[in-house]
Amino acid sequence: MLVISEYESDARVRRQAEALVERGDEVTVVALHAEGRPAVDVVDGVNVVHLPTQKYRGESSLSYIKLYGGFTARAAGRMARWGRRFDVVQAHSMPEALVFAAAVQRAMRVPVLLDVHDLTSELFSAKFEGRRGLMSAIRFSERASFRFADEVLTPHDRYTDMLRAMTRTPVTTVMNCPDDRYFTARPWKGWEPGGEVVFGYHGLIAPRHGLAQLAEALAAVRGEVPGARMQVWGSGDGLAPLREKVAELRLGDAVSLPTRLLPIHEMTKELDKMHIGVLASQLDPWTANVLPNKLMEYAVMGIPVITFRNATIERYFPDDAVTYVDPANPANLREAMLALIRDPEKARLQAERAREVMVGRTWRHQRQHYYEVIDRMAARRRD
């Protein structure tokens, strides 16, 4: 597997790699440098090679291109030395062009799988609007990557439909579902409408995910419900601006912000502290098609959710399973937060309905689809 992320905190890649190891396969992951980890490591049975390339999150298109290009070149050099050592090579986007690091394997007829977590063109459209030349190059690279791969994976059906319209390469959905080992149903955690209510969010902290707007909404809610609080876990380039917003709103005693990145087994314990999950992402070309894994994690646990609306989320979660805010601005968020605070029974029923949506949509079920894809590709090499 090839992935331009820190393997230890990449839930989708870890789920897949550990599922293969669990059934007896040998898996090697080539990933970004991880602070405090050796260059060659074994993590829960998975061989991990950390290349000397650091993660970048920011607003510089040149820095992203350097990250993607530098890692791909280093990974290609490593793969060239390995030749036909592996039965299948799987590249995880972003970017899709990482699949070309397996050019030597492809020439030797080793099957190559491209796992499209997110489309690079959608992220760059959101970050670098108006850069026509850059966007044309990225879209060309995407389509070339799809043609280069033997098969393509996507995390939800909307992406599958989109990609099937873009390429003749076979496309299969393997949902980015919660891992049953960590995310399980919890007893209902109720609250008194006039007491403490904790709103929570975990994952990537970026301006597009609307946490600053959520902080503004919380400040307004606390005027009527002084016990309302917010807990945030995660990391990202939006953390510093969020700290400034919290200080500006004088919410230091009501908002808990992360001081370190938690491993997944610790995160699930932390999520027990929250009453209501909130996804306040602002719609842009990237968020317009995502199906947030954290939404599904809250649903499995039985945590009621306030979420932004897009066509992908609507495809899976009906109006009685979540509270939609459309758009997720401070005024709409305030209204939704107060409505659930004042009606815990409505929140409980929504959480039950969301949990029903997730039946059959946890990793225990989805990994069978993943096994089928890997076995089909391994059989292609044997043929």
Secondary structure, DSSP 8 states (H G I E B T S, - for coil): -EESS-GGG-HHHHHHHHHHHHTT---EEEE---TTS-SEEEETTEEEEE-S-----SS-HHHHHHHHHHHHHHHHHHHHHHTT--S-EEEEESSGGGGGGGHHHHHTT--EEEEESS-HHHHHHHHSTT-HHHHHHHHHHHHHHHHHSSEEEESSHHHHHHHHTT-SS-EEE------TTT----------TTS-EEEEEEEE--GGG-HHHHHHHHHHHTTT-TTEEEEEEEESTTHHHHHHHHHHTT-TTTEE--SS---HHHHHHHHTT-SEEEE----STTGGG---HHHHHHHHHT--EEEE--HHHHHH--TTTSEEESS--HHHHHHHHHHHHH-HHHHHHHHHHHHHHTTT-SHHHHHHHHHHHHHHHHHHHH-
